[in-house]
Amino acid sequence: MRKLFYAFLLLILASTGFSQEPAIIVNSIPADNSCMPIRTVQGRMDTMQGKWVGIYHAEINGDCLELSIMYGGCKAEMEFVTNEELLTSQSYKMNFLLKYMMAATDPCKDTMKTKISFDLLPFKNKAPGKVIFISLVGSVFNLGYRQMQ
């Protein structure tokens, strides 16, 4: 009987995977290794509802914004948005925000790390020939993004 129990347990583990990361859904799309689309919204970025996702590293690689994030140890539904507003003073800046879609009472803690990428190409011609600073709301990251000639 004991052997049957262990065989059944091994079968369950083998079918579900031994070390499966919880699914990450961003803008209603399962995250993968591709450069994912960014959702456009109306309104101010700093007043949007939802818990902001912890970003511990950010860089631009070609036309992809790569974010290294920490998220909870369960299924994570997130939204990555911009209002497309080009802020100008002495430089050009666009704000972007990565936030959870789940309720603030969710018990998941920021325990897992992963990398997700987003497509900046639709925003490339906002300021032709100029550097646009990509500002990630709720983080310390401001990255320069320039249209290549």
MARMAR-49541 format. One line per 10 residues: number of its first residue (from 1); their letters; for each residue x, y, z of N, C-alpha, C, O, CB. Coordinates in Angstrom, 2 decimals. Glycine has a CB too. Example, Ala and Ser with C-alpha at 12.3 -4.5 7.8 and 13.67 -1.06 7.14 Angstrom:
1> as> 13.19,-5.69,7.80,12.30,-4.50,7.80,13.20,-3.30,7.80,14.24,-3.32,8.46,11.31,-4.47,9.05; 12.85,-2.25,7.08,13.67,-1.06,7.14,12.90,0.03,7.87,13.41,1.14,8.04,14.08,-0.60,5.72 $
This chain:
1> mrklfyafll> 0.82,-1.18,0.00,0.00,0.00,0.00,0.87,1.26,0.00,0.57,2.24,-0.68,-0.94,-0.01,1.20; 1.95,1.22,0.77,2.86,2.35,0.88,3.52,2.62,-0.48,3.66,3.78,-0.87,3.92,2.08,1.95; 3.92,1.58,-1.19,4.52,1.74,-2.52,3.54,2.37,-3.49,3.92,3.21,-4.31,5.01,0.40,-3.06; 2.30,1.98,-3.41,1.26,2.53,-4.27,1.08,4.03,-4.00,0.92,4.82,-4.93,-0.08,1.79,-4.05; 1.11,4.41,-2.73,1.00,5.82,-2.36,2.17,6.63,-2.94,1.94,7.69,-3.52,0.95,5.97,-0.81; 3.40,6.16,-2.78,4.57,6.87,-3.30,4.56,6.94,-4.83,4.97,7.94,-5.41,5.86,6.20,-2.82; 4.10,5.87,-5.47,4.00,5.88,-6.93,2.99,6.92,-7.39,3.22,7.64,-8.36,3.61,4.48,-7.46; 1.86,7.00,-6.68,0.84,7.99,-7.00,1.37,9.41,-6.78,1.14,10.29,-7.61,-0.43,7.76,-6.15; 2.07,9.63,-5.69,2.65,10.94,-5.39,3.68,11.34,-6.45,3.70,12.49,-6.90,3.31,10.93,-3.99; 4.51,10.40,-6.85,5.50,10.67,-7.90,4.82,10.99,-9.22,5.28,11.86,-9.95,6.44,9.47,-8.07 $
11> lilastgfsq> 3.75,10.31,-9.54,3.00,10.58,-10.76,2.41,11.99,-10.74,2.44,12.68,-11.76,1.88,9.55,-10.94; 1.89,12.42,-9.62,1.34,13.78,-9.50,2.44,14.81,-9.68,2.27,15.78,-10.42,0.65,13.97,-8.14; 3.57,14.62,-9.02,4.69,15.57,-9.14,5.22,15.63,-10.56,5.54,16.70,-11.06,5.82,15.19,-8.18; 5.31,14.50,-11.21,5.82,14.46,-12.58,4.88,15.15,-13.54,5.33,15.78,-14.50,6.05,13.02,-13.02; 3.58,15.04,-13.32,2.63,15.65,-14.25,2.51,17.17,-14.04,2.20,17.89,-14.99,1.27,15.00,-14.09; 2.73,17.65,-12.84,2.61,19.09,-12.57,3.95,19.81,-12.63,3.98,21.03,-12.69,1.98,19.32,-11.23; 5.03,19.08,-12.62,6.36,19.71,-12.64,6.90,19.84,-11.23,6.14,20.07,-10.28,6.30,21.10,-13.31; 8.19,19.68,-11.09,8.80,19.72,-9.76,9.04,21.14,-9.28,8.91,21.41,-8.08,10.11,18.96,-9.78; 9.38,22.05,-10.18,9.67,23.42,-9.75,9.06,24.41,-10.73,9.77,25.18,-11.38,11.21,23.65,-9.64; 7.76,24.38,-10.82,7.06,25.26,-11.73,6.89,26.63,-11.11,6.45,26.74,-9.96,5.71,24.67,-12.11 $
21> epaiivnsip> 7.24,27.69,-11.86,6.97,29.04,-11.40,5.49,29.33,-11.60,4.90,28.88,-12.59,7.86,30.08,-12.14; 4.89,30.07,-10.68,3.50,30.46,-10.89,3.37,31.30,-12.16,4.31,32.00,-12.56,2.97,31.23,-9.67; 2.22,31.23,-12.78,1.97,31.96,-14.02,1.97,33.46,-13.77,1.47,33.93,-12.75,0.65,31.53,-14.65; 2.53,34.20,-14.72,2.48,35.66,-14.69,1.67,36.09,-15.91,1.99,35.72,-17.04,3.93,36.32,-14.69; 0.64,36.85,-15.67,-0.22,37.38,-16.72,-0.02,38.89,-16.69,-0.20,39.53,-15.65,-1.74,36.98,-16.52; 0.35,39.48,-17.85,0.52,40.93,-17.93,-0.35,41.45,-19.06,-0.25,40.99,-20.20,2.02,41.32,-18.15; -1.20,42.42,-18.75,-2.13,43.00,-19.73,-2.94,41.90,-20.41,-3.17,41.93,-21.62,-1.35,43.82,-20.78; -3.39,40.93,-19.62,-4.23,39.80,-20.06,-3.51,38.82,-20.98,-4.16,38.03,-21.65,-5.45,40.33,-20.76; -2.18,38.86,-21.01,-1.38,37.97,-21.87,-0.39,37.21,-20.98,0.30,37.83,-20.17,-0.63,38.78,-22.99; -0.29,35.87,-21.12,0.71,35.13,-20.35,2.12,35.62,-20.72,2.48,35.70,-21.89,0.58,33.60,-20.61 $
31> adnscmpirt> 2.91,35.94,-19.70,4.27,36.44,-19.93,5.14,35.30,-20.46,5.04,34.16,-20.01,4.87,37.03,-18.63; 5.99,35.65,-21.41,6.97,34.71,-21.94,8.27,35.48,-22.18,8.45,36.55,-21.60,6.46,34.02,-23.26; 9.14,34.97,-22.99,10.42,35.63,-23.23,10.36,36.69,-24.32,11.40,37.26,-24.68,11.46,34.61,-23.59; 9.17,36.97,-24.85,9.06,37.96,-25.92,8.87,39.37,-25.36,8.65,39.55,-24.16,7.90,37.61,-26.85; 8.96,40.33,-26.24,8.78,41.74,-25.91,7.27,42.02,-25.96,6.70,42.13,-27.04,9.58,42.68,-26.91; 6.63,42.13,-24.81,5.17,42.21,-24.70,4.66,43.64,-24.93,5.38,44.60,-24.70,4.71,41.71,-23.33; 3.40,43.77,-25.38,2.83,45.11,-25.61,2.55,45.84,-24.30,2.37,45.23,-23.25,1.54,44.99,-26.41; 2.52,47.16,-24.39,2.25,48.04,-23.26,0.85,48.62,-23.46,0.52,49.08,-24.55,3.33,49.18,-23.12; 0.04,48.59,-22.42,-1.33,49.11,-22.50,-1.33,50.63,-22.28,-0.62,51.14,-21.42,-2.25,48.41,-21.44; -2.13,51.33,-23.09,-2.28,52.78,-22.96,-3.54,53.09,-22.17,-4.60,52.52,-22.43,-2.33,53.46,-24.37 $
41> vqgrmdtmqg> -3.42,53.99,-21.19,-4.55,54.37,-20.34,-4.66,55.88,-20.28,-3.76,56.60,-20.71,-4.39,53.78,-18.91; -5.78,56.35,-19.75,-5.99,57.78,-19.54,-5.71,58.11,-18.08,-5.87,57.25,-17.20,-7.44,58.20,-19.94; -5.30,59.35,-17.81,-5.14,59.79,-16.43,-3.71,59.82,-15.96,-2.78,59.47,-16.69,-5.92,58.91,-15.53; -3.56,60.26,-14.73,-2.23,60.38,-14.12,-1.73,59.02,-13.66,-2.48,58.23,-13.09,-2.26,61.36,-12.93; -0.46,58.78,-13.90,0.13,57.49,-13.57,0.32,57.31,-12.06,0.18,56.19,-11.55,1.47,57.33,-14.28; 0.64,58.37,-11.35,0.96,58.25,-9.92,-0.28,58.11,-9.04,-0.14,57.89,-7.83,1.75,59.44,-9.48; -1.48,58.23,-9.59,-2.69,58.10,-8.79,-3.47,56.83,-9.12,-4.59,56.65,-8.63,-3.58,59.31,-8.99; -2.92,55.96,-9.94,-3.63,54.73,-10.33,-3.73,53.77,-9.14,-2.80,53.66,-8.34,-2.93,54.04,-11.51; -4.87,53.09,-9.05,-5.12,52.13,-7.98,-4.34,50.84,-8.22,-4.06,50.48,-9.37,-6.62,51.84,-7.87; -4.00,50.15,-7.15,-3.33,48.86,-7.24,-1.96,48.91,-6.59,-1.34,49.97,-6.49,-3.20,48.42,-8.69 $
51> kwvgiyhaei> -1.49,47.75,-6.16,-0.17,47.64,-5.54,0.89,47.62,-6.63,0.79,46.85,-7.59,-0.07,46.37,-4.64; 1.90,48.44,-6.49,2.97,48.50,-7.49,3.88,47.29,-7.33,4.15,46.84,-6.21,3.78,49.81,-7.35; 4.36,46.76,-8.45,5.25,45.60,-8.45,6.67,46.07,-8.17,7.11,47.10,-8.68,5.17,44.84,-9.82; 7.40,45.31,-7.35,8.79,45.65,-7.02,9.72,45.39,-8.19,9.87,44.25,-8.64,9.25,44.85,-5.81; 10.35,46.44,-8.69,11.32,46.34,-9.79,12.71,46.51,-9.19,12.99,47.55,-8.60,11.04,47.42,-10.92; 13.57,45.51,-9.34,14.91,45.65,-8.77,15.99,45.87,-9.83,17.14,46.12,-9.48,15.24,44.42,-7.96; 15.64,45.78,-11.10,16.59,46.11,-12.17,15.80,46.42,-13.43,14.77,45.79,-13.71,17.61,44.94,-12.41; 16.29,47.39,-14.20,15.64,47.74,-15.47,16.70,48.15,-16.46,17.68,48.81,-16.11,14.60,48.88,-15.27; 16.51,47.76,-17.71,17.41,48.18,-18.78,16.69,48.13,-20.11,15.68,47.43,-20.26,18.68,47.29,-18.82; 17.21,48.88,-21.07,16.65,48.86,-22.41,17.61,48.10,-23.30,18.81,48.39,-23.34,16.40,50.30,-22.95 $
61> ngdclelsim> 17.08,47.12,-24.01,17.86,46.29,-24.92,17.19,46.39,-26.28,16.17,45.75,-26.53,17.94,44.79,-24.42; 17.76,47.20,-27.17,17.12,47.46,-28.47,15.86,48.26,-28.25,15.91,49.37,-27.72,16.81,46.14,-29.21; 14.73,47.72,-28.65,13.44,48.37,-28.45,12.64,47.72,-27.33,11.44,47.97,-27.20,12.64,48.36,-29.73; 13.28,46.90,-26.52,12.60,46.22,-25.42,13.06,46.78,-24.07,14.25,46.94,-23.82,12.87,44.70,-25.48; 12.09,47.06,-23.24,12.35,47.45,-21.85,12.32,46.17,-21.03,11.27,45.52,-20.94,11.30,48.51,-21.32; 13.45,45.80,-20.44,13.54,44.56,-19.66,13.49,44.91,-18.18,14.31,45.69,-17.68,14.84,43.78,-20.00; 12.53,44.32,-17.49,12.35,44.57,-16.06,12.59,43.29,-15.28,12.00,42.25,-15.58,10.94,45.12,-15.78; 13.44,43.37,-14.28,13.63,42.27,-13.34,12.76,42.61,-12.14,12.93,43.65,-11.50,15.16,42.06,-12.94; 11.83,41.71,-11.83,10.84,42.01,-10.81,10.82,40.96,-9.71,11.30,39.84,-9.88,9.46,42.12,-11.43; 10.24,41.34,-8.58,9.93,40.41,-7.50,8.42,40.36,-7.40,7.75,41.39,-7.42,10.59,40.86,-6.12 $
71> yggckaemef> 7.88,39.14,-7.31,6.43,38.99,-7.22,6.11,37.86,-6.25,6.99,37.12,-5.83,5.81,38.73,-8.62; 4.85,37.75,-5.92,4.40,36.76,-4.94,4.54,35.34,-5.42,4.67,35.08,-6.62,2.99,37.01,-4.58; 4.51,34.42,-4.49,4.67,33.01,-4.79,3.37,32.35,-5.25,3.14,31.18,-4.95,5.19,32.29,-3.59; 2.55,33.08,-5.96,1.31,32.53,-6.51,1.07,33.17,-7.88,1.87,34.00,-8.32,0.10,32.78,-5.55; -0.01,32.80,-8.53,-0.33,33.37,-9.84,-0.38,34.89,-9.72,-1.02,35.42,-8.81,-1.67,32.81,-10.39; 0.28,35.59,-10.63,0.35,37.05,-10.57,-0.28,37.65,-11.82,0.15,37.38,-12.94,1.81,37.52,-10.43; -1.30,38.48,-11.62,-1.90,39.22,-12.72,-1.48,40.67,-12.57,-1.75,41.31,-11.56,-3.47,39.08,-12.73; -0.80,41.17,-13.61,-0.25,42.52,-13.57,-0.72,43.32,-14.77,-1.27,42.79,-15.74,1.28,42.47,-13.53; -0.49,44.61,-14.67,-0.80,45.51,-15.77,0.40,46.46,-15.93,0.85,47.05,-14.95,-2.14,46.30,-15.52; 0.91,46.59,-17.16,1.99,47.54,-17.45,1.42,48.59,-18.38,1.02,48.28,-19.50,3.26,46.83,-18.08 $
81> vtneelltsq> 1.39,49.83,-17.92,0.66,50.88,-18.62,1.46,52.16,-18.76,2.43,52.40,-18.04,-0.65,51.16,-17.91; 1.03,52.99,-19.71,1.50,54.36,-19.86,0.32,55.20,-20.33,-0.62,54.68,-20.94,2.71,54.46,-20.87; 0.37,56.48,-20.05,-0.67,57.37,-20.58,-0.19,58.07,-21.85,-0.90,58.92,-22.40,-1.08,58.41,-19.51; 1.01,57.72,-22.31,1.62,58.24,-23.54,1.90,59.74,-23.48,2.27,60.34,-24.49,0.73,57.95,-24.71; 1.73,60.35,-22.32,1.99,61.78,-22.20,3.50,62.02,-22.22,4.24,61.45,-21.42,1.36,62.35,-20.90; 3.93,62.88,-23.13,5.35,63.24,-23.23,5.56,64.49,-22.40,5.14,65.58,-22.79,5.79,63.45,-24.72; 6.21,64.34,-21.26,6.47,65.46,-20.36,7.75,66.16,-20.82,8.77,65.51,-21.05,6.59,64.99,-18.87; 7.69,67.46,-20.94,8.86,68.21,-21.40,9.19,69.31,-20.41,8.31,70.04,-19.93,8.61,68.80,-22.81; 10.44,69.42,-20.12,11.00,70.55,-19.38,12.36,70.78,-20.03,12.44,71.40,-21.08,11.10,70.28,-17.78; 13.41,70.29,-19.42,14.72,70.35,-20.06,15.00,69.08,-20.85,15.94,69.03,-21.65,15.82,70.57,-19.02 $
91> sykmnfllky> 14.19,68.05,-20.62,14.33,66.79,-21.35,12.92,66.24,-21.61,11.92,66.82,-21.19,15.21,65.75,-20.55; 12.86,65.11,-22.31,11.59,64.46,-22.62,11.44,63.23,-21.73,12.39,62.47,-21.56,11.51,64.07,-24.12; 10.25,63.06,-21.16,10.03,61.95,-20.24,8.64,61.36,-20.44,7.67,62.09,-20.65,10.22,62.41,-18.78; 8.57,60.02,-20.35,7.28,59.31,-20.36,7.23,58.43,-19.12,8.21,57.79,-18.76,7.10,58.46,-21.68; 6.07,58.41,-18.49,5.87,57.59,-17.29,5.24,56.25,-17.64,4.34,56.17,-18.48,5.00,58.33,-16.27; 5.72,55.20,-16.98,5.19,53.85,-17.13,4.98,53.28,-15.74,5.69,53.65,-14.80,6.15,52.94,-17.98; 4.00,52.37,-15.59,3.68,51.81,-14.29,3.39,50.32,-14.42,2.61,49.91,-15.28,2.48,52.54,-13.66; 4.03,49.51,-13.55,3.74,48.07,-13.46,3.07,47.84,-12.12,3.64,48.11,-11.07,5.05,47.19,-13.60; 1.82,47.34,-12.17,1.07,47.14,-10.93,0.32,45.82,-10.97,0.03,45.27,-12.03,0.09,48.30,-10.70; 0.00,45.33,-9.76,-0.80,44.12,-9.63,-2.26,44.43,-9.92,-2.73,45.54,-9.64,-0.65,43.51,-8.22 $
101> mmaatdpckd> -2.97,43.46,-10.47,-4.40,43.59,-10.70,-5.20,42.96,-9.56,-6.42,43.15,-9.49,-4.79,42.95,-12.02; -4.55,42.21,-8.67,-5.24,41.52,-7.59,-5.56,42.48,-6.44,-5.03,43.59,-6.39,-4.39,40.33,-7.07; -6.41,42.06,-5.55,-6.79,42.88,-4.40,-5.61,43.09,-3.47,-4.70,42.26,-3.41,-7.95,42.23,-3.64; -5.63,44.21,-2.75,-4.53,44.54,-1.83,-4.43,43.56,-0.68,-3.39,43.52,-0.01,-4.71,45.95,-1.29; -5.47,42.78,-0.42,-5.45,41.83,0.70,-4.87,40.47,0.31,-4.87,39.55,1.13,-6.86,41.65,1.24; -4.39,40.33,-0.91,-3.84,39.06,-1.36,-2.68,38.65,-0.47,-1.81,39.47,-0.18,-3.38,39.16,-2.84; -2.64,37.38,-0.02,-1.60,36.94,0.92,-0.22,36.70,0.30,0.73,36.44,1.04,-2.05,35.69,1.58; -0.09,36.77,-1.00,1.20,36.49,-1.63,2.23,37.56,-1.27,1.91,38.75,-1.26,1.04,36.39,-3.15; 3.42,37.14,-0.99,4.52,38.05,-0.66,5.49,38.11,-1.84,5.53,37.18,-2.65,5.26,37.60,0.64; 6.27,39.19,-1.93,7.26,39.32,-3.00,8.44,38.39,-2.71,9.39,38.78,-2.02,7.74,40.80,-3.15 $
111> tmktkisfdl> 8.37,37.17,-3.23,9.38,36.17,-2.92,10.08,35.59,-4.14,11.16,35.02,-4.02,8.77,35.06,-2.15; 9.48,35.73,-5.32,10.07,35.15,-6.52,10.59,36.24,-7.43,10.05,37.35,-7.46,9.05,34.28,-7.26; 11.65,35.92,-8.17,12.24,36.89,-9.10,12.13,36.35,-10.52,12.26,35.15,-10.75,13.73,37.17,-8.74; 11.89,37.25,-11.45,11.85,36.88,-12.87,12.10,38.13,-13.70,12.14,39.24,-13.18,10.50,36.21,-13.25; 12.24,37.93,-15.00,12.44,39.05,-15.94,11.32,39.04,-16.95,10.98,37.99,-17.50,13.83,38.95,-16.65; 10.75,40.22,-17.21,9.73,40.37,-18.24,10.13,41.56,-19.11,10.76,42.51,-18.65,8.31,40.58,-17.61; 9.75,41.50,-20.39,10.15,42.53,-21.36,8.93,43.15,-22.03,7.91,42.49,-22.23,11.09,41.93,-22.43; 9.07,44.44,-22.37,7.98,45.18,-22.99,8.47,45.96,-24.20,9.61,46.43,-24.24,7.35,46.13,-21.97; 7.60,46.08,-25.18,7.91,46.69,-26.47,7.79,48.21,-26.41,6.69,48.74,-26.21,6.98,46.13,-27.56; 8.90,48.90,-26.58,8.91,50.37,-26.59,8.75,50.95,-27.99,8.58,52.16,-28.14,10.21,50.88,-25.99 $
121> lpfknkapgk> 8.80,50.13,-29.01,8.77,50.59,-30.40,7.60,51.55,-30.71,7.81,52.52,-31.43,8.70,49.40,-31.32; 6.39,51.31,-30.20,5.30,52.24,-30.51,5.54,53.67,-30.01,4.86,54.60,-30.46,4.01,51.72,-29.93; 6.47,53.86,-29.09,6.72,55.18,-28.49,7.98,55.84,-29.04,8.36,56.93,-28.62,6.82,55.06,-26.99; 8.63,55.17,-29.98,9.93,55.61,-30.49,9.88,56.97,-31.17,10.83,57.75,-31.06,10.47,54.60,-31.45; 8.81,57.28,-31.88,8.73,58.54,-32.64,8.04,59.67,-31.89,7.63,60.65,-32.50,8.01,58.30,-33.92; 7.91,59.55,-30.59,7.30,60.62,-29.79,8.14,61.90,-29.82,7.59,63.00,-29.79,7.11,60.15,-28.34; 9.45,61.76,-29.88,10.36,62.91,-29.93,11.50,62.54,-30.88,12.58,62.17,-30.42,10.90,63.29,-28.49; 11.27,62.64,-32.20,12.29,62.21,-33.18,13.65,62.87,-32.95,13.77,64.08,-32.80,11.82,62.53,-34.59; 14.67,62.02,-32.91,16.04,62.49,-32.74,16.42,62.87,-31.32,17.56,63.25,-31.07,16.26,63.66,-33.62; 15.50,62.77,-30.39,15.75,63.14,-29.00,15.76,61.90,-28.11,15.24,60.84,-28.49,14.68,64.15,-28.50 $
131> vifislvgsv> 16.35,62.03,-26.95,16.32,60.97,-25.95,15.05,61.14,-25.13,14.76,62.23,-24.63,17.59,61.01,-25.04; 14.29,60.07,-25.00,13.12,60.05,-24.12,13.51,59.27,-22.87,13.99,58.13,-22.96,11.85,59.42,-24.83; 13.31,59.87,-21.71,13.60,59.17,-20.46,12.37,58.38,-20.05,11.28,58.93,-19.85,14.02,60.17,-19.34; 12.56,57.08,-19.93,11.50,56.17,-19.52,11.52,56.14,-17.99,12.46,55.62,-17.39,11.69,54.72,-20.14; 10.48,56.69,-17.38,10.38,56.76,-15.93,9.42,55.68,-15.45,8.27,55.62,-15.88,9.90,58.16,-15.47; 9.90,54.83,-14.55,9.08,53.75,-14.00,8.53,54.22,-12.66,9.25,54.28,-11.66,9.92,52.43,-13.83; 7.25,54.57,-12.64,6.60,55.10,-11.45,6.75,54.13,-10.28,6.52,52.93,-10.43,5.10,55.39,-11.73; 7.14,54.64,-9.14,7.31,53.82,-7.95,8.68,53.17,-7.85,8.91,52.37,-6.94,6.27,52.76,-7.92; 9.59,53.50,-8.76,10.95,52.95,-8.72,11.96,54.08,-8.90,11.58,55.24,-9.11,11.14,51.85,-9.82; 13.22,53.74,-8.81,14.29,54.73,-8.98,14.80,54.78,-10.41,15.74,55.52,-10.70,15.44,54.42,-8.05 $
141> fnlgyrqmq> 14.19,54.01,-11.32,14.72,53.88,-12.67,14.19,54.93,-13.63,12.98,55.12,-13.76,14.42,52.51,-13.20; 15.12,55.62,-14.30,14.85,56.53,-15.42,15.85,56.16,-16.49,17.05,56.39,-16.33,14.97,58.05,-15.00; 15.38,55.59,-17.59,16.27,55.06,-18.62,16.12,55.86,-19.90,15.01,56.19,-20.30,15.97,53.59,-18.89; 17.24,56.19,-20.54,17.21,56.91,-21.80,16.91,56.00,-22.97,17.52,54.94,-23.11,18.53,57.61,-22.03; 15.96,56.42,-23.81,15.56,55.64,-24.99,15.63,56.59,-26.17,15.00,57.65,-26.15,14.12,55.01,-24.84; 16.37,56.23,-27.20,16.59,57.13,-28.33,16.24,56.44,-29.64,16.51,55.26,-29.84,18.03,57.62,-28.36; 15.65,57.23,-30.52,15.36,56.75,-31.86,16.70,56.63,-32.60,17.47,57.59,-32.67,14.37,57.70,-32.62; 16.96,55.46,-33.14,18.21,55.25,-33.89,18.03,55.78,-35.31,17.01,55.54,-35.95,18.61,53.74,-33.90; 19.03,56.50,-35.80,18.98,57.10,-37.14,19.30,56.08,-38.20,19.31,56.40,-39.39,19.96,58.28,-37.24 $
